[in-house]
Every structure is written in structure tokens, then in C-alpha cells.
Amino acid sequence: NLTTKIYEATKSFPTEEKFGLISQIRRCSVSIPSNIAEGWARNTTKEYLRFLYISRGSITELETQLIIALNLKYIDKNNFDLLAEQIKSIHMMLNKLISTLSAKLN
């Protein structure tokens, strides 16, 4: 859902950002669920955790890029707040999953 909303939100960005911020934001948003899925398909919990950490990095990167888009007025505050809330929720879920899986390894 977040990735779909990101694609919708970036449609209104300036055309000159097609290969810049739009591309970066979209790649980050796709990277989050993709790394979760790829890690889950791996053979070990340790490998899964590695991909979850990558996903967590991507969500932090996405948040940063959306702040930049907000500062440049490419996205309105209301839309930013909705996306930021969803990002926060996903970030918390990732943290909990990472914590739970890490505890099983120790």
C-alpha cells in the first residue's frame, strides 16, 4: 500500500525530477517490501535479518527523501503527514520483527 501511495504522490512532481527525486523515492519504496520478501525466502533467520535491516534502511531513506520533497513543495503537508504516519507504522513493525528474530538467534 505504501509503495502504491508513493507512486501516486510522485505523479505530481515536476518533470525535471523524473530521473532524480521521483526515481529515488520510488526505488526506496519498492525496496522495502522487496527486501522483506527476498529475506523471507532465504534459508536462515540470519539471512532474513540481513534483508530486514536493508529494508529498514530503505524506509529511513524514503522518509528523508519525502522531507526533501516537502521542503521543495513537491508534496503538500497533508499528503506528507499521511505517508509519514504509514512509514512510522512500518518502521515500528520492522523494528519489532528484527528484535524478535534477533532474540531467537541469541
C-alpha positions in Angstrom: 0.0 0.0 0.0 2.8 2.4 0.9 4.5 1.8 -2.5 1.3 2.4 -4.4 0.7 5.7 -2.5 4.2 6.8 -3.2 3.8 6.3 -6.9 0.5 8.2 -6.8 2.1 11.1 -4.7 5.1 11.4 -7.1 3.0 11.7 -10.2 2.6 15.4 -9.5 6.3 16.1 -9.0 8.0 18.3 -11.6 9.0 16.6 -14.8 12.7 17.6 -14.3 12.7 15.3 -11.2 11.8 12.2 -13.3 15.4 10.9 -13.0 16.1 12.5 -9.7 13.9 12.6 -6.7 11.0 10.7 -8.2 13.2 7.8 -9.2 14.9 7.7 -5.8 11.7 7.9 -3.9 10.1 5.2 -6.0 13.1 2.9 -5.8 13.2 3.2 -2.0 9.5 2.4 -1.7 9.8 -0.7 -3.9 12.9 -1.8 -2.0 11.1 -2.0 1.3 8.7 -4.9 0.5 11.1 -6.4 -2.0 13.8 -6.9 0.6 11.3 -8.3 3.2 10.1 -10.8 0.6 13.6 -11.8 -0.5 14.8 -12.2 3.0 11.8 -14.3 3.9 12.6 -16.6 1.0 16.2 -17.2 2.3 17.2 -20.3 4.2 18.2 -18.9 7.5 17.0 -16.4 10.1 20.4 -14.7 9.9 19.9 -14.0 6.2 16.3 -12.9 6.7 17.6 -10.4 9.3 20.1 -9.0 6.9 17.4 -8.2 4.4 15.2 -6.7 7.1 18.0 -4.4 8.0 18.3 -3.3 4.4 14.5 -2.8 4.3 14.7 -0.6 7.4 17.5 1.4 5.8 15.3 2.0 2.8 12.4 3.2 4.8 14.6 5.7 6.6 15.9 6.8 3.2 12.4 7.2 1.9 11.4 9.3 4.9 14.4 11.6 4.3 13.5 12.0 0.7 9.9 12.8 1.4 11.1 15.5 3.8 13.2 17.0 1.0 10.1 16.8 -1.3 8.0 18.6 1.3 10.7 21.3 1.7 10.7 21.8 -2.1 6.9 21.9 -2.0 6.6 18.9 -4.3 4.2 17.3 -1.8 1.7 19.0 0.4 1.8 18.8 4.1 -1.4 16.7 4.4 -0.2 14.0 2.0 3.3 14.1 3.6 1.7 13.5 7.1 -0.3 10.6 5.8 2.7 9.0 4.2 4.9 9.7 7.3 2.4 8.0 9.5 2.4 4.9 7.4 6.2 5.0 7.3 6.3 5.2 11.1 4.0 2.3 11.4 6.0 0.1 9.0 9.3 1.2 10.7 7.9 0.1 14.1 6.8 -3.3 12.7 10.2 -3.8 11.1 11.9 -3.0 14.4 9.7 -5.4 16.3 10.3 -8.2 13.8 14.0 -7.6 13.8 14.1 -7.6 17.6 12.0 -10.8 17.8 14.2 -12.7 15.3 17.4 -11.4 16.8 16.4 -12.7 20.2 15.9 -16.1 18.7 19.4 -16.1 17.4 20.9 -15.3 20.8 
